[in-house]
Amino acid sequence: MDLFDYMRSNTMKSEAPLASRLRPRSLDEIVGQQHILGKDKLLYRAIRADKLRSVIFYGPPGTGKTTIARVIAHTTSAEFMQINATAAGKKDMEEVVRQAKDSLGMYGKRTILFIDEIHRFNKSQQDYLLPFVEDGTLILIGATTENPYFEVNGALISRSIIFELKALAPDDIKVILKRALSDVERGMGAFNAVADEEALDFLSDIAGGDARNALNALELGVLTTEPGADGKIHITLDVASECIQKKTVRYDKDGDNHYDTISAFIKSMRGSDPDAAVFYLAKMLYAGEDIKFIARHMMICASEDVGNADPQALQVAVAAAQAVERVGMPEAQIILSQAVCYIACAPKSNAANNAIEKAMATAAKTTTTVPSHLQDAHYGGSAKLGRGTGYLYAHDFPEHYVKQQYLPDELLGERFYEPTDIGAERAMKERLERLRGRD
């Protein structure tokens, strides 16, 4: 490297974004992802021992997929090559394979190929890689924000280990932000900047698990804020909010307002007000609430407050909960909104909820015995004990119904489920009344 190359390299490093400069250089510098990078975990051990086989890293943006690949590049004795699926074509892959074959044949060195955004490759491009992964010419590291089981060739999946990276927790992002402020060599340590705890908390929360978002905002704040009278650059909550272009929402995920908001959200759906319900949904999403937390409460509301007045509501809520985990934000907000509006507009009945609450209270204070004709008769000698004797098989009778005692003797005549006249539950009520009227 001549003097010009040296100066150009250092200039590029100094002008690179903070998030790029602060990328971990070793496994021990990586924050978060302990479920796969803990010192007792397979991936950590494989990287340390330089025994890595083909893997696919799957997770949201800013969670460390490329970072882990670069750490592997610094620690492996194998050749390391990188391409991006959004720009690479067939010729690029052919050149990688040619070099990998030369390296293996001439020097006995294997080649690790890191493909960022591997889901962008079409089927034929992925098929091209398969024989070289199969015969060991290439060790594949793929990175994708999309579910690989939907977007990556099944044959490549079967030859790789899938590691799912999780969105970073706010505490993890806060550690990274503090590191950025103190690191003189690669961070903002030379700027004599300090950040208020509430500003760090806000950036950590609002980043949505993406460390890059938080670092970009912090860097912008440091570079555009004038020093105070004490000579220090102060990153306040207002500065942080302006730099990430989001207002601070009064929503503390660990405080009273968190519970107040989710309470208002549920009560708005129960009260059949879709406008209020979707507003509280938006407030929670804007503040960075966990979409799984929201989806859980929607499923509960669909059963507790809608119930059998519209059984489809629970199916909608469950489908939404599954969909948002596959899709992720920001598109997940559309799915959540659809389900919230459906639940809010659905007819309401809490009869099923009342039934289980009454039954649970009764079960807790009453000792009962299962009627003998309902007891298990699938074993030798059951008839001698009178087990199952006299049981009437409902499907043998008109409308698949026959009068028979099901409740224990101690609870004869008790009613737990009292269906309403609302929605689909009216038909259930009418049928029950008609059948009981035949008794």
Legacy VTK file of the C-alpha trace (Angstrom):
# vtk DataFile Version 3.0
C-alpha trace
ASCII
DATASET POLYDATA
POINTS 439 float
0.000 0.000 0.000
1.477 3.370 -1.015
1.005 6.657 0.836
-1.983 7.660 -1.312
-3.775 4.364 -0.687
-3.069 4.648 3.039
-4.483 8.182 3.217
-7.531 7.251 1.140
-8.234 4.225 3.336
-8.077 6.258 6.540
-10.209 9.036 5.054
-12.902 6.533 4.098
-12.819 5.054 7.600
-13.120 8.457 9.270
-15.995 9.530 7.026
-17.913 6.262 7.218
-21.207 6.410 9.154
-20.964 5.802 12.886
-22.902 2.541 12.570
-20.325 1.254 10.099
-17.289 2.428 12.089
-18.614 0.882 15.277
-19.230 -2.597 13.864
-17.834 -5.206 16.279
-14.498 -6.693 15.250
-14.703 -9.760 17.452
-17.345 -12.052 18.910
-16.906 -10.556 22.354
-17.784 -7.072 21.059
-21.170 -8.174 19.727
-24.076 -7.022 21.880
-27.203 -9.149 22.107
-28.101 -12.384 20.273
-26.977 -14.459 23.237
-29.414 -17.202 22.222
-27.016 -18.029 19.358
-23.779 -16.312 20.400
-23.555 -17.261 24.049
-20.236 -18.925 24.820
-21.930 -22.304 25.194
-23.842 -22.018 21.901
-23.109 -23.856 18.658
-22.487 -20.786 16.482
-20.051 -19.224 18.946
-18.106 -22.464 19.261
-18.048 -23.049 15.495
-16.701 -19.550 14.773
-14.095 -19.790 17.538
-12.911 -23.171 16.279
-13.041 -22.041 12.625
-15.255 -25.044 11.848
-18.186 -23.191 10.375
-20.443 -24.883 7.843
-23.088 -23.289 5.632
-25.479 -21.074 7.601
-28.279 -18.618 6.936
-28.801 -15.643 9.227
-32.425 -14.531 9.336
-33.742 -11.488 11.158
-34.877 -7.858 10.993
-32.570 -5.061 9.755
-29.930 -3.807 12.154
-29.710 -6.953 14.255
-26.162 -7.961 13.299
-26.351 -10.352 10.352
-23.616 -8.595 8.361
-21.685 -7.891 11.549
-21.448 -11.588 12.410
-20.355 -12.344 8.843
-17.560 -9.769 9.093
-16.424 -11.164 12.432
-16.210 -14.554 10.756
-14.162 -12.957 7.959
-11.660 -11.661 10.528
-11.357 -14.950 12.392
-11.415 -17.644 9.710
-8.415 -19.139 7.952
-10.576 -19.744 4.874
-10.843 -17.319 1.992
-13.723 -14.904 2.512
-15.713 -13.374 -0.318
-18.811 -11.189 -0.218
-21.492 -10.302 -2.762
-24.855 -8.563 -2.504
-27.760 -10.313 -4.170
-29.314 -7.009 -5.246
-26.354 -6.249 -7.534
-24.631 -9.565 -8.281
-25.329 -11.525 -11.449
-24.402 -14.889 -12.920
-20.931 -13.696 -13.967
-20.146 -12.541 -10.438
-21.039 -15.955 -9.057
-19.043 -17.738 -11.760
-15.997 -15.649 -10.826
-16.460 -16.492 -7.135
-16.675 -20.197 -7.948
-13.584 -20.002 -10.184
-11.531 -18.361 -7.426
-12.879 -20.808 -4.832
-11.818 -23.775 -6.982
-8.362 -22.277 -7.505
-7.951 -21.613 -3.796
-9.019 -25.140 -2.882
-6.987 -26.847 -5.610
-3.770 -24.819 -5.324
-3.625 -24.029 -1.613
-6.116 -26.398 0.017
-8.051 -23.417 1.386
-11.820 -23.424 1.406
-13.858 -20.329 0.575
-16.625 -18.758 2.620
-19.087 -16.850 0.441
-21.246 -14.294 2.217
-24.382 -13.349 0.261
-26.219 -10.383 1.698
-29.971 -10.301 0.990
-29.850 -13.815 -0.429
-33.641 -13.815 -0.786
-33.153 -11.409 -3.721
-31.611 -14.197 -5.802
-34.105 -15.938 -8.046
-34.481 -19.707 -8.103
-32.020 -20.277 -10.963
-29.346 -18.167 -9.242
-29.796 -20.123 -6.024
-29.765 -23.405 -7.963
-26.419 -22.448 -9.494
-24.806 -22.338 -6.029
-26.169 -25.680 -4.909
-23.560 -28.112 -6.362
-20.673 -26.007 -5.053
-22.150 -25.914 -1.569
-22.848 -29.626 -1.871
-19.259 -30.590 -2.810
-17.636 -28.220 -0.309
-16.187 -25.768 -2.819
-18.113 -23.031 -1.038
-19.222 -22.533 2.550
-22.323 -20.383 2.255
-23.318 -17.633 4.649
-26.623 -16.123 3.621
-28.261 -13.121 5.242
-31.946 -12.341 4.819
-34.670 -10.257 6.384
-37.292 -12.595 4.919
-38.305 -16.005 6.237
-35.802 -18.328 4.491
-38.301 -21.190 4.465
-40.364 -19.125 2.041
-37.650 -17.303 0.101
-34.616 -19.600 -0.113
-34.238 -22.759 -2.187
-35.264 -25.784 -0.112
-32.134 -27.669 -1.189
-29.912 -24.849 0.141
-31.971 -24.752 3.348
-31.456 -28.478 3.881
-27.670 -28.026 3.608
-27.528 -25.065 5.970
-28.205 -24.274 9.599
-30.745 -21.486 10.110
-29.926 -18.984 12.854
-32.686 -16.510 13.642
-31.526 -13.145 14.977
-33.910 -11.243 17.210
-34.569 -7.522 17.251
-32.195 -6.017 19.792
-33.672 -5.223 23.184
-33.667 -1.550 24.250
-31.056 -2.344 26.920
-28.772 -3.811 24.227
-29.122 -0.717 22.057
-28.425 1.493 25.052
-25.145 -0.341 25.636
-24.186 0.294 22.006
-25.082 3.996 22.243
-22.964 4.443 25.366
-20.097 2.661 23.644
-20.438 5.030 20.685
-20.268 8.083 22.938
-17.144 6.912 24.761
-15.136 5.297 21.943
-12.508 7.825 20.840
-11.048 5.708 18.025
-14.211 4.633 16.190
-17.052 6.413 17.951
-17.875 9.970 18.972
-15.599 10.074 22.006
-13.469 12.894 20.597
-16.478 15.234 20.433
-16.886 15.520 24.210
-20.569 14.657 23.975
-22.864 13.525 26.775
-26.392 12.171 26.504
-29.161 12.395 29.071
-30.484 9.045 30.268
-33.977 9.865 29.011
-32.536 10.645 25.567
-30.736 7.289 25.504
-33.885 5.522 26.706
-35.933 7.227 23.992
-33.515 6.348 21.179
-33.206 2.776 22.453
-36.975 2.340 22.504
-37.873 4.140 19.294
-35.199 2.354 17.232
-37.434 -0.699 17.025
-34.641 -3.165 17.706
-32.436 -1.698 14.932
-29.134 -0.438 16.372
-28.316 1.334 13.100
-31.338 3.648 13.476
-30.295 4.675 16.967
-26.634 5.210 16.009
-27.566 7.310 12.982
-29.706 9.564 15.166
-27.007 9.854 17.828
-24.363 10.739 15.243
-26.597 13.391 13.687
-27.251 14.863 17.118
-23.564 15.073 18.012
-22.551 16.563 14.667
-25.272 19.229 14.566
-25.518 20.330 18.212
-23.447 23.260 19.457
-21.441 22.787 22.677
-22.953 24.239 25.826
-21.364 26.703 28.219
-19.417 23.852 29.796
-17.854 22.977 26.424
-19.787 19.726 26.123
-22.317 18.685 23.488
-25.520 17.773 25.291
-27.845 15.252 23.675
-31.182 15.932 25.338
-34.544 14.261 24.776
-35.549 17.094 22.436
-32.365 16.712 20.387
-32.827 12.939 20.180
-36.454 13.307 19.122
-35.554 15.808 16.398
-32.705 13.673 15.060
-34.788 10.533 14.674
-37.727 12.590 13.370
-40.186 11.186 15.845
-41.923 13.040 18.596
-41.673 11.730 22.110
-44.904 9.912 22.879
-46.124 9.773 26.464
-45.880 6.005 26.632
-43.550 4.395 29.142
-43.439 0.676 28.349
-42.616 -0.108 31.975
-44.879 2.467 33.604
-48.532 3.243 34.267
-49.139 4.798 30.850
-48.221 1.495 29.206
-51.017 -0.276 31.057
-53.396 2.656 30.608
-52.938 2.524 26.837
-53.376 -1.236 26.439
-56.418 -0.983 28.743
-57.945 1.750 26.570
-57.141 -0.319 23.465
-59.005 -3.378 24.778
-61.944 -1.372 26.112
-62.300 0.426 22.768
-62.520 -2.904 20.907
-64.971 -4.198 23.522
-66.990 -1.010 23.167
-67.227 -1.390 19.367
-65.299 1.820 18.632
-62.871 1.010 15.782
-61.645 4.618 15.564
-60.444 4.694 19.166
-59.092 1.144 18.965
-56.994 1.843 15.869
-55.707 5.092 17.418
-54.445 3.295 20.526
-52.932 0.660 18.235
-51.097 3.409 16.348
-49.903 4.983 19.601
-48.433 1.693 20.786
-46.781 0.959 17.439
-45.358 4.481 17.235
-43.855 4.076 20.686
-42.199 0.794 19.700
-44.475 -1.630 21.531
-43.835 -5.321 20.857
-46.281 -6.416 18.142
-46.541 -9.858 19.757
-47.752 -8.213 22.978
-50.462 -6.372 21.027
-51.477 -9.505 19.108
-51.833 -11.535 22.335
-54.313 -9.035 23.753
-56.266 -8.996 20.493
-56.682 -12.782 20.660
-57.863 -12.538 24.265
-60.367 -9.799 23.386
-61.677 -11.772 20.407
-62.576 -14.646 22.746
-63.423 -12.803 25.960
-65.536 -9.989 24.476
-66.709 -11.244 21.065
-66.915 -14.950 21.797
-69.564 -16.949 19.993
-71.410 -13.842 18.835
-68.856 -14.003 15.982
-66.539 -17.046 16.269
-64.673 -15.778 13.191
-63.158 -12.967 15.290
-60.847 -15.376 17.111
-59.717 -16.875 13.798
-58.970 -13.386 12.475
-56.987 -12.518 15.613
-54.990 -15.771 15.547
-54.235 -15.379 11.836
-53.080 -11.809 12.467
-50.809 -12.922 15.326
-49.165 -15.523 13.082
-48.892 -13.145 10.129
-47.196 -10.301 12.002
-44.470 -12.654 13.242
-43.723 -13.667 9.649
-43.987 -10.194 8.128
-42.623 -7.879 10.813
-42.863 -4.101 10.897
-43.734 -1.820 9.226
-46.142 -3.946 7.134
-47.412 -5.731 10.250
-49.278 -2.565 11.195
-51.674 -3.148 8.274
-52.453 -6.671 9.451
-52.977 -5.527 13.036
-55.245 -2.698 11.897
-57.413 -5.074 9.858
-57.856 -7.434 12.791
-58.471 -4.628 15.306
-61.175 -3.091 13.118
-62.845 -6.501 12.672
-62.871 -7.245 16.403
-64.143 -3.763 17.245
-66.984 -4.010 14.700
-67.988 -7.589 15.570
-71.099 -8.314 17.694
-70.174 -8.865 21.317
-70.841 -11.598 23.870
-69.014 -12.452 27.066
-71.128 -15.545 27.710
-68.226 -17.971 27.128
-66.051 -15.961 29.518
-68.811 -15.915 32.139
-69.258 -19.670 31.701
-65.654 -20.558 32.469
-65.434 -18.103 35.370
-68.551 -19.605 36.982
-67.386 -23.153 36.256
-63.915 -22.473 37.716
-65.441 -21.040 40.890
-67.745 -24.046 41.177
-64.939 -26.546 40.547
-62.867 -24.923 43.284
-65.514 -25.359 45.992
-67.402 -28.508 44.954
-66.418 -32.162 45.242
-67.967 -34.147 42.414
-67.924 -37.627 40.892
-68.222 -38.354 37.169
-71.515 -40.233 36.516
-70.762 -43.939 36.048
-72.257 -44.132 32.519
-69.770 -41.424 31.390
-66.708 -43.081 32.893
-64.038 -44.743 30.746
-64.988 -48.205 29.526
-61.969 -48.945 27.325
-60.355 -51.589 29.536
-61.023 -55.141 30.588
-63.295 -55.506 33.568
-64.874 -52.038 33.214
-68.359 -53.534 32.767
-68.029 -55.500 36.021
-67.350 -52.210 37.760
-70.321 -50.563 36.065
-68.098 -48.164 34.143
-69.745 -46.804 30.992
-72.833 -48.958 31.388
-75.972 -47.288 30.057
-74.199 -44.608 28.043
-76.250 -43.367 25.055
-74.275 -42.538 21.891
-75.672 -39.181 20.718
-75.008 -39.840 17.016
-77.473 -42.731 17.067
-80.407 -40.386 17.700
-82.279 -37.723 15.679
-80.348 -34.452 15.343
-77.477 -36.299 17.081
-79.006 -35.488 20.443
-80.442 -37.579 23.255
-81.507 -36.648 26.766
-78.839 -37.874 29.163
-77.205 -36.773 32.406
-73.782 -35.251 31.867
-73.259 -33.073 34.925
-72.290 -34.781 38.195
-75.135 -35.538 40.614
-73.948 -32.703 42.845
-74.498 -30.123 40.059
-77.709 -31.321 38.409
-79.640 -28.409 36.916
-76.673 -26.019 37.054
-76.212 -23.640 34.102
-72.797 -22.248 33.239
-73.127 -21.175 29.614
-75.970 -18.735 29.025
-75.804 -17.750 25.331
-77.028 -14.301 24.360
-79.339 -13.173 21.571
-76.415 -11.432 19.812
-74.968 -12.431 16.434
-74.213 -16.083 15.753
-74.803 -16.920 19.405
-78.556 -16.427 18.929
-78.690 -19.539 16.718
-76.801 -21.527 19.386
-79.231 -20.359 22.037
-82.287 -21.211 19.937
-80.961 -24.712 19.202
-80.180 -25.406 22.858
-83.623 -24.237 23.935
-85.306 -26.354 21.275
-83.329 -29.488 22.214
-83.912 -28.965 25.910
-87.576 -28.465 25.199
-87.725 -32.021 23.842
-86.555 -33.447 27.171
LINES 1 440
439 0 1 2 3 4 5 6 7 8 9 10 11 12 13 14 15 16 17 18 19 20 21 22 23 24 25 26 27 28 29 30 31 32 33 34 35 36 37 38 39 40 41 42 43 44 45 46 47 48 49 50 51 52 53 54 55 56 57 58 59 60 61 62 63 64 65 66 67 68 69 70 71 72 73 74 75 76 77 78 79 80 81 82 83 84 85 86 87 88 89 90 91 92 93 94 95 96 97 98 99 100 101 102 103 104 105 106 107 108 109 110 111 112 113 114 115 116 117 118 119 120 121 122 123 124 125 126 127 128 129 130 131 132 133 134 135 136 137 138 139 140 141 142 143 144 145 146 147 148 149 150 151 152 153 154 155 156 157 158 159 160 161 162 163 164 165 166 167 168 169 170 171 172 173 174 175 176 177 178 179 180 181 182 183 184 185 186 187 188 189 190 191 192 193 194 195 196 197 198 199 200 201 202 203 204 205 206 207 208 209 210 211 212 213 214 215 216 217 218 219 220 221 222 223 224 225 226 227 228 229 230 231 232 233 234 235 236 237 238 239 240 241 242 243 244 245 246 247 248 249 250 251 252 253 254 255 256 257 258 259 260 261 262 263 264 265 266 267 268 269 270 271 272 273 274 275 276 277 278 279 280 281 282 283 284 285 286 287 288 289 290 291 292 293 294 295 296 297 298 299 300 301 302 303 304 305 306 307 308 309 310 311 312 313 314 315 316 317 318 319 320 321 322 323 324 325 326 327 328 329 330 331 332 333 334 335 336 337 338 339 340 341 342 343 344 345 346 347 348 349 350 351 352 353 354 355 356 357 358 359 360 361 362 363 364 365 366 367 368 369 370 371 372 373 374 375 376 377 378 379 380 381 382 383 384 385 386 387 388 389 390 391 392 393 394 395 396 397 398 399 400 401 402 403 404 405 406 407 408 409 410 411 412 413 414 415 416 417 418 419 420 421 422 423 424 425 426 427 428 429 430 431 432 433 434 435 436 437 438
